Amino acid sequence: MLKYLLIALLVIWLFYSPALRGKRTGAKPAAKPEPPRAENMVQCAHCGVHLPEGDSTKDEQGRTYCSQAHRQAGPRQV
């Protein structure tokens, strides 16, 4: 009787074992996420705030702005 209990426990342990669970479902281990890439910081030509280059807008002369409203307002008058 004890022999059958041990066999049953072994089968249950193998069924729920994390090592075999991935092999049963065919799941692949999760890949490590890529670290965020560094992005150049630029300064708004109107208000002077610094922001990532990807979030900025540019005018025809290549000046960067933080928003469309500042782009339409133009560069700061000093």
HUWOGI-V269426 format. One record per residue. N is the residue number from 1. OMEGA is omega in radians with two decimals (NA if undefined). D_FIRST is the distance of its C-alpha to the first C-alpha in Angstrom with 2 decimals. Layout:
n & omega & d_first
N & OMEGA & D_FIRST
N & OMEGA & D_FIRST
This chain:
n & omega & d_first
1 & 3.14 & 0.00
2 & 3.13 & 3.83
3 & -3.14 & 5.37
4 & 3.09 & 5.43
5 & 3.11 & 6.53
6 & 3.11 & 8.90
7 & 3.12 & 10.12
8 & 3.10 & 10.86
9 & 3.11 & 12.65
10 & 3.13 & 14.50
11 & 3.13 & 15.67
12 & 3.12 & 16.84
13 & 3.12 & 18.56
14 & -3.13 & 20.29
15 & -3.11 & 21.39
16 & -3.12 & 23.05
17 & 3.13 & 24.26
18 & -3.12 & 28.06
19 & -3.12 & 28.64
20 & -3.11 & 27.25
21 & 3.12 & 28.47
22 & 3.13 & 32.05
23 & -3.14 & 31.39
24 & -3.06 & 29.71
25 & -3.11 & 32.65
26 & -3.13 & 35.30
27 & 3.10 & 36.72
28 & 3.10 & 39.13
29 & -3.11 & 39.53
30 & 3.12 & 42.36
31 & 3.12 & 45.68
32 & 3.12 & 47.56
33 & 3.13 & 50.42
34 & 3.06 & 53.90
35 & -3.14 & 55.87
36 & -3.13 & 58.91
37 & 3.12 & 62.00
38 & -3.13 & 65.09
39 & -3.14 & 67.94
40 & 3.07 & 71.61
41 & 3.12 & 73.02
42 & -3.10 & 76.38
43 & 3.10 & 78.89
44 & -3.13 & 80.24
45 & -3.11 & 83.97
46 & -3.03 & 84.70
47 & 3.08 & 82.78
48 & -3.14 & 81.56
49 & 3.09 & 77.84
50 & -3.14 & 75.48
51 & 3.10 & 72.76
52 & -3.07 & 70.60
53 & -3.14 & 72.63
54 & 3.14 & 70.28
55 & -3.06 & 70.98
56 & 3.00 & 74.75
57 & -3.11 & 77.40
58 & 3.06 & 80.42
59 & -3.08 & 83.97
60 & -3.14 & 86.30
61 & 3.11 & 87.40
62 & 3.09 & 83.84
63 & -3.10 & 83.75
64 & -3.14 & 80.38
65 & -3.11 & 79.82
66 & -3.13 & 76.95
67 & 3.12 & 77.56
68 & 3.13 & 79.61
69 & 3.12 & 81.91
70 & 3.09 & 82.78
71 & 3.13 & 83.33
72 & 3.13 & 85.83
73 & 3.11 & 87.48
74 & -3.11 & 88.05
75 & -3.13 & 88.13
76 & 3.09 & 89.04
77 & -3.09 & 92.76
78 & NA & 93.52
